[in-house]
């Protein structure tokens, strides 16, 4: 039977890598399962004691893996299915390229900072200085160390949405890390129990009406990241209704899993796909600011022209016919800028408040000329048009101040 040279080369890579990690004093455990993208686990040893801190390895060996080598790095290209598997893995994953002729192993961690998207797929740049040896031992060990948060969750926002017939809370919950469904269920119970007795009220009237009373209805929305919060991409939402609340005062019940006979959990089974899709539309801070600021300057320039027109019209230097004609022209320019402004890409979380003010600004700027556009002339009488124009101008200057404040915050 003819030997499989590819398999033989792979075995050399695993054996050679095992020898290198053993020399570092760490425990190497091969994972002999084909096509799962992980060849071995390494356990960190400190002071001759196994720590339980693990790193997963994908090991490659052979000349073909070193074909794309520059002066400073090796270009590694892998399969899409492996990248998805590694990024969702519970352990940090290192790609190891073993050079059987030199007896060296080169490493790179797989994460969002090191993976680079290409036109067809993805690549990983592995610096030639990153050899698995004593010089890189401390750096590799860092990937196995995880800081444990003090709490499993944070209540990002708590809203009192009570009315006269029921005390009701709605809360956004940020999880400190990824949990299993069982662990999330425990957190849901803990948060719900906490909110049942909370005494937060949105105003004095609500406090006077419900002070000292337990909550009747609680809605929770659980998120894995602040980006997910800004995109409203929850991993699950829940509903708890007190048994003491009369049925006629109860809201429509969620569809979902019933836990402990009281809390309904609606799991977002499409969370990964939705989150990935929305992330693909998000642009970097610098790209967002470049596009937004370019449009903003043009909007301000057009609005300044409008302000001059209004002044000339009010002073009698411009007749109504000419005034309306110029407004129609400027409305066309602002409409174009408005659509450009809505197509600058999804802003990063850091710029969400700025983005909201920017969208408000371009909408209000458009409102200034809308009353005297072709459509506006057919819709409103003269007195109504003049009122709407001046009100929109006041609103524009208010929002412009808010936008400038948000701009200072992100710079």
N, C-alpha and C positions, 0 to 999 in steps of 0.2 A: 504494500500500500504506500502510495506517495505521500510524503509528509507535507503538511500545510505550512508553507514558509511564512505566511502572514501571521498564523497562530503562533508559530515558533518565535517570531520577532516580538510578538505581544508578550509572550511568557518571559522573554529576556528582559523586557521593559519592566514588568511587575517585579521580577526577582531582583533586578538591579536597583530599583527604587526602594524595595524592602530593605536591602543591605544599607543604603544611604540613611534611611530613617532609623534603622537599628543602631547605626553608629552615633546618631544624635541622642540615643538613649530613650527613644520613644517606641511605643508599641504599634506594630504594623499588623493589620488584620485584612487579609485579602477577602474580597466579596465575589466569590466565583459564580456569578449569575450573568449570563450572556445578554448583551444589548440593553442593559438598564442604565448605562451611562456612568456608573460608579464602579471602579475596580477595587478600591480598598478604603478602609478607614484607618486613620492614625489617631492614637490616643496620647495626649500629652502626659509626660512623666515629670514630676517636680520633686526634688529631694528623695529620689528613689521610690516615689509613691505614684501610682496611677491616679489621675485626677478626675477621670470621667469626662474630660473635655475632648471632643472629637472633631476631626476634620475629614471630609470626604475627598477622595482623589479620583480623578480620571487620568489614566496613564496612557501615553502614546509613545511608541518607539519605532524607529526606522527612518531612513534617509528622506522619505517623502514628506515627513513632518517638518523638515528643516530646509525645504526648497526655497521658501519665501523668507530668507534671512537677510537683513540689512546690516549695517555696521553696528547698530545698537540693539536690535531686537529681532525676534522671530514672530512672523505673522501666522497665527493659528486660525484655521477656519473649520468649523464643525457643523453638525446637523442641527436643524431647527428643533427637532423633537428633544434632543439632548439639552439644548439651551433652556427650553421651557421647563424641563425636568430639574435641571440644576438650580434655576432661579426660584423654584417652589420647594426646593429641598429644605428639610429642617436643619441640616448641617451646612456650614460654610463649605464651598466646593473649590478645590484647586485643580487646575489643569497642569499635569506634569508631562514635560517632554523629555524623554530619556535618550541620551546619545550613547549608544552601546559601544562606539569606537573610543570615546573619551572617558566614559564612565561617569558622565555628569548628568544631572537632572535639573531642568529649568522649570520654574513655577510661576503661575499667575492665578490670582483669585478671580472667581467669576461673580461679578455683581454689576449693577447698573452703571457704575463709574468706570469699569474696565471694558465692558462689552460695547463695541461700536457697530452700529447698523450700517450695512452696505446696500447697494442697489439691489442685489440679488438675495442677500442673506445677512450674515454678521461675521465679525472677526474679533480676535483677541490678540493684543500686542503683548508679547512676553519679553521683557528686557533681558539681554544676555547677562547682565550683572545679577539677575535673580536666580542664582544657583542654590540648590538645596544643600546647604552645608552650615557650618557653625556661624558663619557671618550673617546668615538669614534666619537663623533659628528663632531669635526673639521676634522678628517681624512676622514670621509664619504663625508663631504661637499666639499673637495678638488676635488672629481671626477666630481662635477657639474661645476667647474670653468674652463673655456676655454680661453686661451690667443688668441687674434685675431691678425693674422699676419698683418704687415703694408701694404702688397701688396697681391693680389690674385695669383700672379705668379712671377716666376723668369725666365729670359732668360738665360738658362744654357750655351748655345753655339750658336753662330751666325756665319755661314759660308758663305763666298762670293763664289758662284759657277757660276759666270757670264761667258759669252763668248762674242765674238765680236758682236753678234746680239741681245743679251738680257742681261739686268742687273737682276741677280737672287740671292735670298737669301734662305738659309735653316736654320731653327732654332729648337733647342730642348727647350721645355717649361716645367718647373716643376711647377705644381699647388701647392698652399700652403695648400690645404685641398680638401676633396671631394666636388664636386659641382653637381648640377642638370645639365641636358643637356642644358637647357635654359641658365643657368649661364655660362657654358662652351662656348656656342655659343657667348655670350657677350664678353668673354675673347678673343676668336679667332678674333673677329672683332677688339677689341682694339689693340691686338698685330700686326695684319695685317696692320692696319692703321699706327701704329708707324713705322713699317719696310718699308713702302712705301717711306718714305722720308729720311731714314737713309743713311749715307754716309761712311759706312765702306767698305774697300777694302782690298783684300788679298795681293796686291803688288802695286808697283808704276805704272806699266803698266795699270792695271785695273782702278786705280784711275784717271790716265790721260785720259783714254777713257770714263769713266762714271761719273766723278766728276760733281756734281750739278744736275744730272739727277735722276728722280724718278725710283723706282724699277719696273720691268716689271712682274716678277714672284716670288711668295713667297710660300715656303713649310714649314709647321709647323708640329711638332711631339709633342704631349702633353702627359705628364707622371704624375703619382700620387706619385712616390717615386724615390729616387736615385737608389734603387735596380731595379726598372722597367727600368730605363735609361740604367743601365749596361747590362740588359737582352734584351734591345730593345723591351720592351713590352709596347707600347703606347696605350692609351685609345682611341685616334683618331689621324688621320693625315689630314692635310688640303692642299688645293691648291688654290691660287689666281692668276689670270692672268689678267694683265692690258688690257683694251679694246683698248688701243693705240698700242698694239703690233700686228704687221701684223700676220695673221693666219698661214702663212708658217713658222714663227719663234716660234710658240707655241709648247710646249711639248704635249705628249699624256695626255689626261685629266683623272683624277681619276674618279672612279665610286663612287657615294655617294650622300649625301643630299646637295642640292643647297640652300644656304642661301643668302638672299638679291640679288639674281640673279648674284652673283659674286664669292662667296667662296664655294668650294666643300668640304664637311666634310665626311670623311670615318671613321665611328664609328667602333671600335673593339668590336663587340658584344660578342666575346669569351674571353674578357679580364680577367674576374674572373677565368675561368677554366685554361687558359694558365698561369696566374700569380701563381695560386695555384700549378699547376704541376711543374713549374720551381722552385718554392720555395722549393718543396719537395726534389730536388736534391742538394740544397745548404747546405754546411756544416759550422760548426762554425769556427771561426778564429783559435782556438787552434788545432782543428782536421785537418784543412787544412795545417797549418804550420808544424804539426808533420809529416804528410804524405809527404808533399813537400820537407821538409828538409832531410828526410831519403833518398828519391830518389836522391836529389841533391848531397848529399855526395857520393853516389855510382857512379853517373855520373862523378863527378870530379875525383874520383879514377880511373875510366876507362880511362878518357881522359888523365890523367897523365901517364898512361901506354902507351897510344898511342903516346904521346909526346916523351917518351923514345924510342919507336920503331922508330919514324921518325929520331931522333938524331942518333941512331945506324945505320939506313939505309943510311942516308946522309954521315956518316963518313966511310962507307964501312965495318962496323963490322957485318952487317947483310945482307945476300944476298937477292935478290928480291923475290925468291921463298918462303923463310922463312918469309920474311916481309909480303907478301901477305897472306900467310897462317894464320899468327897471326892476321892480320887485319880482315880477314873473321870471325875469332872467336870472336873478340871484337865487330864486327858489330852485331853479334847475341846477345851479352850481351846488347848493347846499344838499339837495337830494342825492347828487352824485357822491358828495363827501360823506353823507350819512351812510350810504351802502358800503362805501369803502371802510368806514369806521366799524361797521358790524362784521367786517370780514378780515380783521387783523389777526385772527387766531384766538384761541382760548388763553387768557392770561394765566400766569402762574399764581399760586395761592397768595404769594406776597403782594401781588398787584390786584387782588380781587376788588378791594374797596375803591381803588383808583379806577379800575375798569368800569365799575358801576356808575361812578360819577361822570366818567367820559361818555358812556352811553346816554346818560341823562342829558349831558350838555349838548351832544349833537342832535338829540331829539328835540330839545327846547329851542335850539338855534333854528332848526327847520320850522318850528311852530311860529317863529317871528314873521316869516314870509308867507306862510301857508294861507292866512286870511286874504291876502291880495294876489294869490295865485289864480290860475284859470278856474280851478275847482272851488277855491274859497270865495271868489266873486259870485259864484252861482249859489253858494250856501248861506252867506251872511250879509246882512245889511251893512251900510257904511259905518254906523255908530258901533255896531258889534265888532266890525273888522278893526277899527281903530283901538277899541278897548283890548281886544285879543293881542294885537301887535305890541302894545305897550306893556301888557301884563307878561307876555312871553319875554320881552326884553329885560324886565325886572328879574324874572326867574332865571334867565341866562346869567346875569351878573352874580346872582346868589350861588348858583351851581358852579360857576367859574372859580369863585373863591374857595368852595369846598374841594374842587378838583386840584387847585394849586396846593391846598393843605395836604391832600393825599399824596400829591407828587413829591412834596418835601419829605414825607414819611418814608417813601421807598427809595429816595436818593441818599 
